[in-house]
Amino acid sequence: MFVIFFIIIIELIPVILDAVTPMNKSRPRKVKIDFELFIDEEQYFYIYLMYEIVTLIIETFTVLGPATLSFALFRHCCANFKIARYVLIF
């Protein structure tokens, strides 16, 4: 989640800088992660940003879900072998 927050902050740097230290004209809003939606990137910057945020969250949970399940199954197997070892000793 820290990485997602960091990427969002990087994407919003031009917007933040326009609010903190404005220039005579707006800074260009450029999406750092390259993908194509076939719409104007400058005009629909926030739609691009929302699409990027949702995609990053889905990707994160897609990786974390199976990894967490694998870790839980590994711990379960180790606990079963530990129980079996104590049963065989006694």
SEFIZA-3560 file (N, C-alpha, C; in Angstrom, 3 decimals):
REM SEFIZA-3560
<numar><xx>0.825</xx><yy>-1.190</yy><zz>0.000</zz><atom>N</atom></numar>
<numar><xx>0.000</xx><yy>0.000</yy><zz>0.000</zz><atom>CA</atom></numar>
<numar><xx>0.874</xx><yy>1.260</yy><zz>0.000</zz><atom>C</atom></numar>
<numar><xx>2.046</xx><yy>1.158</yy><zz>0.625</zz><atom>N</atom></numar>
<numar><xx>2.954</xx><yy>2.301</yy><zz>0.614</zz><atom>CA</atom></numar>
<numar><xx>3.395</xx><yy>2.631</yy><zz>-0.802</zz><atom>C</atom></numar>
<numar><xx>3.626</xx><yy>1.611</yy><zz>-1.608</zz><atom>N</atom></numar>
<numar><xx>4.060</xx><yy>1.825</yy><zz>-2.995</zz><atom>CA</atom></numar>
<numar><xx>2.950</xx><yy>2.493</yy><zz>-3.799</zz><atom>C</atom></numar>
<numar><xx>1.711</xx><yy>2.067</yy><zz>-3.593</zz><atom>N</atom></numar>
<numar><xx>0.584</xx><yy>2.680</yy><zz>-4.298</zz><atom>CA</atom></numar>
<numar><xx>0.467</xx><yy>4.149</yy><zz>-3.905</zz><atom>C</atom></numar>
<numar><xx>0.579</xx><yy>4.442</yy><zz>-2.618</zz><atom>N</atom></numar>
<numar><xx>0.528</xx><yy>5.830</yy><zz>-2.149</zz><atom>CA</atom></numar>
<numar><xx>1.663</xx><yy>6.649</yy><zz>-2.754</zz><atom>C</atom></numar>
<numar><xx>2.854</xx><yy>6.079</yy><zz>-2.829</zz><atom>N</atom></numar>
<numar><xx>4.013</xx><yy>6.760</yy><zz>-3.401</zz><atom>CA</atom></numar>
<numar><xx>3.802</xx><yy>7.055</yy><zz>-4.883</zz><atom>C</atom></numar>
<numar><xx>3.254</xx><yy>6.107</yy><zz>-5.629</zz><atom>N</atom></numar>
<numar><xx>3.000</xx><yy>6.311</yy><zz>-7.057</zz><atom>CA</atom></numar>
<numar><xx>1.947</xx><yy>7.391</yy><zz>-7.259</zz><atom>C</atom></numar>
<numar><xx>0.923</xx><yy>7.410</yy><zz>-6.424</zz><atom>N</atom></numar>
<numar><xx>-0.111</xx><yy>8.447</yy><zz>-6.535</zz><atom>CA</atom></numar>
<numar><xx>0.491</xx><yy>9.826</yy><zz>-6.289</zz><atom>C</atom></numar>
<numar><xx>1.354</xx><yy>9.943</yy><zz>-5.282</zz><atom>N</atom></numar>
<numar><xx>2.000</xx><yy>11.226</yy><zz>-4.999</zz><atom>CA</atom></numar>
<numar><xx>2.862</xx><yy>11.660</yy><zz>-6.176</zz><atom>C</atom></numar>
<numar><xx>3.605</xx><yy>10.743</yy><zz>-6.772</zz><atom>N</atom></numar>
<numar><xx>4.434</xx><yy>11.080</yy><zz>-7.931</zz><atom>CA</atom></numar>
<numar><xx>3.569</xx><yy>11.561</yy><zz>-9.087</zz><atom>C</atom></numar>
<numar><xx>2.432</xx><yy>10.900</yy><zz>-9.306</zz><atom>N</atom></numar>
<numar><xx>1.544</xx><yy>11.307</yy><zz>-10.396</zz><atom>CA</atom></numar>
<numar><xx>0.932</xx><yy>12.687</yy><zz>-10.148</zz><atom>C</atom></numar>
<numar><xx>0.703</xx><yy>13.045</yy><zz>-8.893</zz><atom>N</atom></numar>
<numar><xx>0.037</xx><yy>14.303</yy><zz>-8.566</zz><atom>CA</atom></numar>
<numar><xx>1.001</xx><yy>15.463</yy><zz>-8.316</zz><atom>C</atom></numar>
<numar><xx>2.287</xx><yy>15.282</yy><zz>-8.556</zz><atom>N</atom></numar>
<numar><xx>3.255</xx><yy>16.358</yy><zz>-8.315</zz><atom>CA</atom></numar>
<numar><xx>2.913</xx><yy>17.636</yy><zz>-9.077</zz><atom>C</atom></numar>
<numar><xx>2.544</xx><yy>17.586</yy><zz>-10.381</zz><atom>N</atom></numar>
<numar><xx>2.199</xx><yy>18.850</yy><zz>-11.048</zz><atom>CA</atom></numar>
<numar><xx>0.993</xx><yy>19.549</yy><zz>-10.421</zz><atom>C</atom></numar>
<numar><xx>-0.008</xx><yy>18.793</yy><zz>-10.003</zz><atom>N</atom></numar>
<numar><xx>-1.193</xx><yy>19.392</yy><zz>-9.390</zz><atom>CA</atom></numar>
<numar><xx>-0.830</xx><yy>20.023</yy><zz>-8.046</zz><atom>C</atom></numar>
<numar><xx>-0.026</xx><yy>19.323</yy><zz>-7.248</zz><atom>N</atom></numar>
<numar><xx>0.395</xx><yy>19.844</yy><zz>-5.946</zz><atom>CA</atom></numar>
<numar><xx>1.247</xx><yy>21.091</yy><zz>-6.115</zz><atom>C</atom></numar>
<numar><xx>2.182</xx><yy>21.067</yy><zz>-7.063</zz><atom>N</atom></numar>
<numar><xx>3.038</xx><yy>22.225</yy><zz>-7.280</zz><atom>CA</atom></numar>
<numar><xx>2.254</xx><yy>23.416</yy><zz>-7.820</zz><atom>C</atom></numar>
<numar><xx>1.219</xx><yy>23.190</yy><zz>-8.633</zz><atom>N</atom></numar>
<numar><xx>0.376</xx><yy>24.294</yy><zz>-9.091</zz><atom>CA</atom></numar>
<numar><xx>-0.361</xx><yy>24.943</yy><zz>-7.925</zz><atom>C</atom></numar>
<numar><xx>-0.717</xx><yy>24.166</yy><zz>-6.920</zz><atom>N</atom></numar>
<numar><xx>-1.416</xx><yy>24.727</yy><zz>-5.762</zz><atom>CA</atom></numar>
<numar><xx>-0.454</xx><yy>25.427</yy><zz>-4.809</zz><atom>C</atom></numar>
<numar><xx>0.758</xx><yy>24.878</yy><zz>-4.649</zz><atom>N</atom></numar>
<numar><xx>1.714</xx><yy>25.440</yy><zz>-3.685</zz><atom>CA</atom></numar>
<numar><xx>2.472</xx><yy>26.621</yy><zz>-4.276</zz><atom>C</atom></numar>
<numar><xx>3.088</xx><yy>26.434</yy><zz>-5.427</zz><atom>N</atom></numar>
<numar><xx>3.862</xx><yy>27.496</yy><zz>-6.077</zz><atom>CA</atom></numar>
<numar><xx>3.386</xx><yy>27.646</yy><zz>-7.518</zz><atom>C</atom></numar>
<numar><xx>2.334</xx><yy>28.439</yy><zz>-7.730</zz><atom>N</atom></numar>
<numar><xx>1.792</xx><yy>28.558</yy><zz>-9.086</zz><atom>CA</atom></numar>
<numar><xx>2.730</xx><yy>29.313</yy><zz>-10.019</zz><atom>C</atom></numar>
<numar><xx>2.687</xx><yy>28.920</yy><zz>-11.282</zz><atom>N</atom></numar>
<numar><xx>3.420</xx><yy>29.614</yy><zz>-12.331</zz><atom>CA</atom></numar>
<numar><xx>2.412</xx><yy>30.422</yy><zz>-13.151</zz><atom>C</atom></numar>
<numar><xx>2.904</xx><yy>31.099</yy><zz>-14.184</zz><atom>N</atom></numar>
<numar><xx>1.997</xx><yy>31.865</yy><zz>-15.041</zz><atom>CA</atom></numar>
<numar><xx>1.064</xx><yy>30.957</yy><zz>-15.827</zz><atom>C</atom></numar>
<numar><xx>1.501</xx><yy>29.749</yy><zz>-16.127</zz><atom>N</atom></numar>
<numar><xx>0.640</xx><yy>28.784</yy><zz>-16.803</zz><atom>CA</atom></numar>
<numar><xx>0.737</xx><yy>27.449</yy><zz>-16.065</zz><atom>C</atom></numar>
<numar><xx>-0.218</xx><yy>26.600</yy><zz>-16.294</zz><atom>N</atom></numar>
<numar><xx>-0.243</xx><yy>25.313</yy><zz>-15.596</zz><atom>CA</atom></numar>
<numar><xx>0.891</xx><yy>24.403</yy><zz>-16.067</zz><atom>C</atom></numar>
<numar><xx>1.363</xx><yy>23.594</yy><zz>-15.150</zz><atom>N</atom></numar>
<numar><xx>2.374</xx><yy>22.599</yy><zz>-15.512</zz><atom>CA</atom></numar>
<numar><xx>1.698</xx><yy>21.486</yy><zz>-16.313</zz><atom>C</atom></numar>
<numar><xx>2.424</xx><yy>20.894</yy><zz>-17.250</zz><atom>N</atom></numar>
<numar><xx>1.799</xx><yy>19.800</yy><zz>-18.023</zz><atom>CA</atom></numar>
<numar><xx>1.582</xx><yy>18.569</yy><zz>-17.149</zz><atom>C</atom></numar>
<numar><xx>0.429</xx><yy>17.982</yy><zz>-17.296</zz><atom>N</atom></numar>
<numar><xx>0.098</xx><yy>16.768</yy><zz>-16.548</zz><atom>CA</atom></numar>
<numar><xx>0.394</xx><yy>15.575</yy><zz>-17.434</zz><atom>C</atom></numar>
<numar><xx>1.368</xx><yy>14.820</yy><zz>-17.051</zz><atom>N</atom></numar>
<numar><xx>1.808</xx><yy>13.665</yy><zz>-17.839</zz><atom>CA</atom></numar>
<numar><xx>1.739</xx><yy>12.441</yy><zz>-16.948</zz><atom>C</atom></numar>
<numar><xx>1.097</xx><yy>11.391</yy><zz>-17.453</zz><atom>N</atom></numar>
<numar><xx>1.010</xx><yy>10.137</yy><zz>-16.709</zz><atom>CA</atom></numar>
<numar><xx>2.356</xx><yy>9.431</yy><zz>-16.821</zz><atom>C</atom></numar>
<numar><xx>2.909</xx><yy>9.021</yy><zz>-15.693</zz><atom>N</atom></numar>
<numar><xx>4.231</xx><yy>8.389</yy><zz>-15.670</zz><atom>CA</atom></numar>
<numar><xx>4.194</xx><yy>6.949</yy><zz>-16.168</zz><atom>C</atom></numar>
<numar><xx>3.119</xx><yy>6.224</yy><zz>-15.841</zz><atom>N</atom></numar>
<numar><xx>2.966</xx><yy>4.849</yy><zz>-16.293</zz><atom>CA</atom></numar>
<numar><xx>2.250</xx><yy>4.895</yy><zz>-17.641</zz><atom>C</atom></numar>
<numar><xx>2.857</xx><yy>4.306</yy><zz>-18.642</zz><atom>N</atom></numar>
<numar><xx>2.374</xx><yy>4.431</yy><zz>-20.012</zz><atom>CA</atom></numar>
<numar><xx>1.307</xx><yy>3.380</yy><zz>-20.321</zz><atom>C</atom></numar>
<numar><xx>0.095</xx><yy>3.827</yy><zz>-20.635</zz><atom>N</atom></numar>
<numar><xx>-0.971</xx><yy>2.978</yy><zz>-21.133</zz><atom>CA</atom></numar>
<numar><xx>-1.862</xx><yy>3.828</yy><zz>-22.032</zz><atom>C</atom></numar>
<numar><xx>-2.638</xx><yy>3.199</yy><zz>-22.866</zz><atom>N</atom></numar>
<numar><xx>-3.411</xx><yy>3.918</yy><zz>-23.873</zz><atom>CA</atom></numar>
<numar><xx>-4.899</xx><yy>3.678</yy><zz>-23.681</zz><atom>C</atom></numar>
<numar><xx>-5.661</xx><yy>4.762</yy><zz>-23.522</zz><atom>N</atom></numar>
<numar><xx>-7.111</xx><yy>4.680</yy><zz>-23.430</zz><atom>CA</atom></numar>
<numar><xx>-7.787</xx><yy>5.340</yy><zz>-24.621</zz><atom>C</atom></numar>
<numar><xx>-7.028</xx><yy>5.864</yy><zz>-25.564</zz><atom>N</atom></numar>
<numar><xx>-7.526</xx><yy>6.513</yy><zz>-26.777</zz><atom>CA</atom></numar>
<numar><xx>-8.395</xx><yy>7.726</yy><zz>-26.476</zz><atom>C</atom></numar>
<numar><xx>-8.046</xx><yy>8.453</yy><zz>-25.418</zz><atom>N</atom></numar>
<numar><xx>-8.662</xx><yy>9.744</yy><zz>-25.125</zz><atom>CA</atom></numar>
<numar><xx>-7.543</xx><yy>10.726</yy><zz>-24.819</zz><atom>C</atom></numar>
<numar><xx>-7.873</xx><yy>12.005</yy><zz>-24.794</zz><atom>N</atom></numar>
<numar><xx>-6.868</xx><yy>13.036</yy><zz>-24.564</zz><atom>CA</atom></numar>
<numar><xx>-6.324</xx><yy>12.938</yy><zz>-23.141</zz><atom>C</atom></numar>
<numar><xx>-5.031</xx><yy>12.690</yy><zz>-23.053</zz><atom>N</atom></numar>
<numar><xx>-4.395</xx><yy>12.465</yy><zz>-21.747</zz><atom>CA</atom></numar>
<numar><xx>-4.393</xx><yy>13.734</yy><zz>-20.893</zz><atom>C</atom></numar>
<numar><xx>-4.227</xx><yy>14.885</yy><zz>-21.504</zz><atom>N</atom></numar>
<numar><xx>-4.172</xx><yy>16.148</yy><zz>-20.763</zz><atom>CA</atom></numar>
<numar><xx>-5.549</xx><yy>16.534</yy><zz>-20.227</zz><atom>C</atom></numar>
<numar><xx>-6.574</xx><yy>16.360</yy><zz>-21.035</zz><atom>N</atom></numar>
<numar><xx>-7.917</xx><yy>16.765</yy><zz>-20.629</zz><atom>CA</atom></numar>
<numar><xx>-8.516</xx><yy>15.809</yy><zz>-19.592</zz><atom>C</atom></numar>
<numar><xx>-8.283</xx><yy>14.506</yy><zz>-19.763</zz><atom>N</atom></numar>
<numar><xx>-8.867</xx><yy>13.506</yy><zz>-18.876</zz><atom>CA</atom></numar>
<numar><xx>-7.812</xx><yy>12.920</yy><zz>-17.944</zz><atom>C</atom></numar>
<numar><xx>-7.005</xx><yy>13.782</yy><zz>-17.367</zz><atom>N</atom></numar>
<numar><xx>-5.909</xx><yy>13.348</yy><zz>-16.495</zz><atom>CA</atom></numar>
<numar><xx>-6.431</xx><yy>12.580</yy><zz>-15.288</zz><atom>C</atom></numar>
<numar><xx>-7.506</xx><yy>13.047</yy><zz>-14.683</zz><atom>N</atom></numar>
<numar><xx>-8.015</xx><yy>12.400</yy><zz>-13.472</zz><atom>CA</atom></numar>
<numar><xx>-8.639</xx><yy>11.035</yy><zz>-13.776</zz><atom>C</atom></numar>
<numar><xx>-9.214</xx><yy>10.869</yy><zz>-14.968</zz><atom>N</atom></numar>
<numar><xx>-9.720</xx><yy>9.553</yy><zz>-15.348</zz><atom>CA</atom></numar>
<numar><xx>-8.563</xx><yy>8.583</yy><zz>-15.516</zz><atom>C</atom></numar>
<numar><xx>-7.475</xx><yy>9.048</yy><zz>-16.164</zz><atom>N</atom></numar>
<numar><xx>-6.269</xx><yy>8.233</yy><zz>-16.267</zz><atom>CA</atom></numar>
<numar><xx>-5.755</xx><yy>7.861</yy><zz>-14.876</zz><atom>C</atom></numar>
<numar><xx>-5.736</xx><yy>8.837</yy><zz>-13.986</zz><atom>N</atom></numar>
<numar><xx>-5.226</xx><yy>8.599</yy><zz>-12.637</zz><atom>CA</atom></numar>
<numar><xx>-6.090</xx><yy>7.600</yy><zz>-11.875</zz><atom>C</atom></numar>
<numar><xx>-7.410</xx><yy>7.726</yy><zz>-11.970</zz><atom>N</atom></numar>
<numar><xx>-8.296</xx><yy>6.782</yy><zz>-11.285</zz><atom>CA</atom></numar>
<numar><xx>-8.139</xx><yy>5.375</yy><zz>-11.862</zz><atom>C</atom></numar>
<numar><xx>-8.009</xx><yy>5.288</yy><zz>-13.182</zz><atom>N</atom></numar>
<numar><xx>-7.794</xx><yy>3.992</yy><zz>-13.822</zz><atom>CA</atom></numar>
<numar><xx>-6.494</xx><yy>3.368</yy><zz>-13.329</zz><atom>C</atom></numar>
<numar><xx>-5.464</xx><yy>4.181</yy><zz>-13.212</zz><atom>N</atom></numar>
<numar><xx>-4.163</xx><yy>3.689</yy><zz>-12.736</zz><atom>CA</atom></numar>
<numar><xx>-4.236</xx><yy>3.220</yy><zz>-11.287</zz><atom>C</atom></numar>
<numar><xx>-4.917</xx><yy>3.966</yy><zz>-10.432</zz><atom>N</atom></numar>
<numar><xx>-5.040</xx><yy>3.610</yy><zz>-9.022</zz><atom>CA</atom></numar>
<numar><xx>-5.804</xx><yy>2.298</yy><zz>-8.864</zz><atom>C</atom></numar>
<numar><xx>-6.928</xx><yy>2.173</yy><zz>-9.561</zz><atom>N</atom></numar>
<numar><xx>-7.726</xx><yy>0.944</yy><zz>-9.469</zz><atom>CA</atom></numar>
<numar><xx>-6.928</xx><yy>-0.251</yy><zz>-9.979</zz><atom>C</atom></numar>
<numar><xx>-6.200</xx><yy>-0.058</yy><zz>-11.085</zz><atom>N</atom></numar>
<numar><xx>-5.386</xx><yy>-1.134</yy><zz>-11.638</zz><atom>CA</atom></numar>
<numar><xx>-4.285</xx><yy>-1.545</yy><zz>-10.669</zz><atom>C</atom></numar>
<numar><xx>-3.626</xx><yy>-0.581</yy><zz>-10.042</zz><atom>N</atom></numar>
<numar><xx>-2.575</xx><yy>-0.913</yy><zz>-9.084</zz><atom>CA</atom></numar>
<numar><xx>-3.121</xx><yy>-1.657</yy><zz>-7.874</zz><atom>C</atom></numar>
<numar><xx>-4.285</xx><yy>-1.252</yy><zz>-7.390</zz><atom>N</atom></numar>
<numar><xx>-4.880</xx><yy>-1.934</yy><zz>-6.237</zz><atom>CA</atom></numar>
<numar><xx>-5.259</xx><yy>-3.373</yy><zz>-6.600</zz><atom>C</atom></numar>
<numar><xx>-5.858</xx><yy>-3.562</yy><zz>-7.774</zz><atom>N</atom></numar>
<numar><xx>-6.213</xx><yy>-4.915</yy><zz>-8.208</zz><atom>CA</atom></numar>
<numar><xx>-4.969</xx><yy>-5.775</yy><zz>-8.378</zz><atom>C</atom></numar>
<numar><xx>-3.920</xx><yy>-5.210</yy><zz>-8.986</zz><atom>N</atom></numar>
<numar><xx>-2.675</xx><yy>-5.964</yy><zz>-9.161</zz><atom>CA</atom></numar>
<numar><xx>-2.061</xx><yy>-6.338</yy><zz>-7.818</zz><atom>C</atom></numar>
<numar><xx>-2.088</xx><yy>-5.417</yy><zz>-6.870</zz><atom>N</atom></numar>
<numar><xx>-1.508</xx><yy>-5.684</yy><zz>-5.555</zz><atom>CA</atom></numar>
<numar><xx>-2.235</xx><yy>-6.831</yy><zz>-4.857</zz><atom>C</atom></numar>
<numar><xx>-3.563</xx><yy>-6.783</yy><zz>-4.857</zz><atom>N</atom></numar>
<numar><xx>-4.313</xx><yy>-7.836</yy><zz>-4.187</zz><atom>CA</atom></numar>
<numar><xx>-4.255</xx><yy>-9.155</yy><zz>-4.946</zz><atom>C</atom></numar>
<numar><xx>-4.055</xx><yy>-9.097</yy><zz>-6.270</zz><atom>N</atom></numar>
<numar><xx>-3.894</xx><yy>-10.319</yy><zz>-7.046</zz><atom>CA</atom></numar>
<numar><xx>-2.609</xx><yy>-11.036</yy><zz>-6.667</zz><atom>C</atom></numar>
<numar><xx>-1.582</xx><yy>-10.292</yy><zz>-6.341</zz><atom>N</atom></numar>
<numar><xx>-0.315</xx><yy>-10.891</yy><zz>-5.926</zz><atom>CA</atom></numar>
<numar><xx>-0.359</xx><yy>-11.281</yy><zz>-4.445</zz><atom>C</atom></numar>
<numar><xx>-0.909</xx><yy>-10.418</yy><zz>-3.594</zz><atom>N</atom></numar>
<numar><xx>-0.908</xx><yy>-10.671</yy><zz>-2.154</zz><atom>CA</atom></numar>
<numar><xx>-1.846</xx><yy>-11.807</yy><zz>-1.741</zz><atom>C</atom></numar>
<numar><xx>-2.960</xx><yy>-11.971</yy><zz>-2.435</zz><atom>N</atom></numar>
<numar><xx>-3.910</xx><yy>-13.031</yy><zz>-2.076</zz><atom>CA</atom></numar>
<numar><xx>-3.305</xx><yy>-14.419</yy><zz>-2.166</zz><atom>C</atom></numar>
<numar><xx>-2.809</xx><yy>-14.838</yy><zz>-3.326</zz><atom>N</atom></numar>
<numar><xx>-2.196</xx><yy>-16.173</yy><zz>-3.409</zz><atom>CA</atom></numar>
<numar><xx>-0.939</xx><yy>-16.328</yy><zz>-2.555</zz><atom>C</atom></numar>
<numar><xx>-0.176</xx><yy>-15.256</yy><zz>-2.402</zz><atom>N</atom></numar>
<numar><xx>1.022</xx><yy>-15.344</yy><zz>-1.564</zz><atom>CA</atom></numar>
<numar><xx>0.639</xx><yy>-15.592</yy><zz>-0.104</zz><atom>C</atom></numar>
<numar><xx>-0.376</xx><yy>-14.910</yy><zz>0.370</zz><atom>N</atom></numar>
<numar><xx>-0.839</xx><yy>-15.113</yy><zz>1.745</zz><atom>CA</atom></numar>
<numar><xx>-1.412</xx><yy>-16.513</yy><zz>1.931</zz><atom>C</atom></numar>
<numar><xx>-2.176</xx><yy>-16.987</yy><zz>0.962</zz><atom>N</atom></numar>
<numar><xx>-2.726</xx><yy>-18.338</yy><zz>1.040</zz><atom>CA</atom></numar>
<numar><xx>-1.614</xx><yy>-19.383</yy><zz>1.039</zz><atom>C</atom></numar>
<numar><xx>-0.599</xx><yy>-19.197</yy><zz>0.202</zz><atom>N</atom></numar>
<numar><xx>0.530</xx><yy>-20.132</yy><zz>0.164</zz><atom>CA</atom></numar>
<numar><xx>1.262</xx><yy>-20.152</yy><zz>1.504</zz><atom>C</atom></numar>
<numar><xx>1.466</xx><yy>-18.991</yy><zz>2.090</zz><atom>N</atom></numar>
<numar><xx>2.129</xx><yy>-18.921</yy><zz>3.393</zz><atom>CA</atom></numar>
<numar><xx>1.298</xx><yy>-19.621</yy><zz>4.468</zz><atom>C</atom></numar>
<numar><xx>-0.022</xx><yy>-19.411</yy><zz>4.445</zz><atom>N</atom></numar>
<numar><xx>-0.885</xx><yy>-20.060</yy><zz>5.433</zz><atom>CA</atom></numar>
<numar><xx>-0.863</xx><yy>-21.579</yy><zz>5.265</zz><atom>C</atom></numar>
<numar><xx>-0.888</xx><yy>-22.062</yy><zz>4.027</zz><atom>N</atom></numar>
<numar><xx>-0.830</xx><yy>-23.504</yy><zz>3.794</zz><atom>CA</atom></numar>
<numar><xx>0.515</xx><yy>-24.081</yy><zz>4.218</zz><atom>C</atom></numar>
<numar><xx>1.590</xx><yy>-23.346</yy><zz>3.988</zz><atom>N</atom></numar>
<numar><xx>2.914</xx><yy>-23.787</yy><zz>4.419</zz><atom>CA</atom></numar>
<numar><xx>2.974</xx><yy>-23.915</yy><zz>5.945</zz><atom>C</atom></numar>
<numar><xx>2.435</xx><yy>-22.921</yy><zz>6.645</zz><atom>N</atom></numar>
<numar><xx>2.429</xx><yy>-22.985</yy><zz>8.114</zz><atom>CA</atom></numar>
<numar><xx>1.551</xx><yy>-24.132</yy><zz>8.609</zz><atom>C</atom></numar>
<numar><xx>0.446</xx><yy>-24.367</yy><zz>7.937</zz><atom>N</atom></numar>
<numar><xx>-0.440</xx><yy>-25.463</yy><zz>8.314</zz><atom>CA</atom></numar>
<numar><xx>0.276</xx><yy>-26.812</yy><zz>8.145</zz><atom>C</atom></numar>
<numar><xx>0.986</xx><yy>-26.982</yy><zz>7.033</zz><atom>N</atom></numar>
<numar><xx>1.727</xx><yy>-28.228</yy><zz>6.800</zz><atom>CA</atom></numar>
<numar><xx>2.815</xx><yy>-28.413</yy><zz>7.860</zz><atom>C</atom></numar>
<numar><xx>3.522</xx><yy>-27.351</yy><zz>8.170</zz><atom>N</atom></numar>
<numar><xx>4.571</xx><yy>-27.458</yy><zz>9.193</zz><atom>CA</atom></numar>
<numar><xx>3.984</xx><yy>-27.828</yy><zz>10.552</zz><atom>C</atom></numar>
<numar><xx>2.833</xx><yy>-27.263</yy><zz>10.891</zz><atom>N</atom></numar>
<numar><xx>2.193</xx><yy>-27.589</yy><zz>12.164</zz><atom>CA</atom></numar>
<numar><xx>1.738</xx><yy>-29.047</yy><zz>12.175</zz><atom>C</atom></numar>
<numar><xx>1.213</xx><yy>-29.523</yy><zz>11.059</zz><atom>N</atom></numar>
<numar><xx>0.800</xx><yy>-30.930</yy><zz>10.993</zz><atom>CA</atom></numar>
<numar><xx>1.995</xx><yy>-31.866</yy><zz>11.154</zz><atom>C</atom></numar>
<numar><xx>3.105</xx><yy>-31.559</yy><zz>10.514</zz><atom>N</atom></numar>
<numar><xx>4.291</xx><yy>-32.397</yy><zz>10.654</zz><atom>CA</atom></numar>
<numar><xx>4.853</xx><yy>-32.344</yy><zz>12.076</zz><atom>C</atom></numar>
<numar><xx>4.734</xx><yy>-31.197</yy><zz>12.716</zz><atom>N</atom></numar>
<numar><xx>5.189</xx><yy>-31.085</yy><zz>14.100</zz><atom>CA</atom></numar>
<numar><xx>4.316</xx><yy>-31.946</yy><zz>15.016</zz><atom>C</atom></numar>
<numar><xx>3.011</xx><yy>-31.931</yy><zz>14.795</zz><atom>N</atom></numar>
<numar><xx>2.108</xx><yy>-32.776</yy><zz>15.581</zz><atom>CA</atom></numar>
<numar><xx>2.396</xx><yy>-34.240</yy><zz>15.319</zz><atom>C</atom></numar>
<numar><xx>2.594</xx><yy>-34.602</yy><zz>14.062</zz><atom>N</atom></numar>
<numar><xx>2.873</xx><yy>-35.997</yy><zz>13.713</zz><atom>CA</atom></numar>
<numar><xx>4.187</xx><yy>-36.463</yy><zz>14.335</zz><atom>C</atom></numar>
<numar><xx>5.182</xx><yy>-35.592</yy><zz>14.401</zz><atom>N</atom></numar>
<numar><xx>6.455</xx><yy>-35.962</yy><zz>15.003</zz><atom>CA</atom></numar>
<numar><xx>6.289</xx><yy>-36.255</yy><zz>16.493</zz><atom>C</atom></numar>
<numar><xx>5.488</xx><yy>-35.434</yy><zz>17.201</zz><atom>N</atom></numar>
<numar><xx>5.273</xx><yy>-35.669</yy><zz>18.627</zz><atom>CA</atom></numar>
<numar><xx>4.462</xx><yy>-36.947</yy><zz>18.848</zz><atom>C</atom></numar>
<numar><xx>3.526</xx><yy>-37.232</yy><zz>17.964</zz><atom>N</atom></numar>
<numar><xx>2.717</xx><yy>-38.440</yy><zz>18.104</zz><atom>CA</atom></numar>
<numar><xx>3.580</xx><yy>-39.677</yy><zz>17.905</zz><atom>C</atom></numar>
<numar><xx>4.488</xx><yy>-39.635</yy><zz>16.928</zz><atom>N</atom></numar>
<numar><xx>5.359</xx><yy>-40.787</yy><zz>16.668</zz><atom>CA</atom></numar>
<numar><xx>6.391</xx><yy>-41.003</yy><zz>17.763</zz><atom>C</atom></numar>
<numar><xx>6.814</xx><yy>-39.940</yy><zz>18.430</zz><atom>N</atom></numar>
<numar><xx>7.808</xx><yy>-40.068</yy><zz>19.501</zz><atom>CA</atom></numar>
<numar><xx>7.173</xx><yy>-40.760</yy><zz>20.715</zz><atom>C</atom></numar>
<numar><xx>5.940</xx><yy>-40.398</yy><zz>21.053</zz><atom>N</atom></numar>
<numar><xx>5.293</xx><yy>-40.968</yy><zz>22.218</zz><atom>CA</atom></numar>
<numar><xx>4.548</xx><yy>-42.167</yy><zz>21.777</zz><atom>C</atom></numar>
//
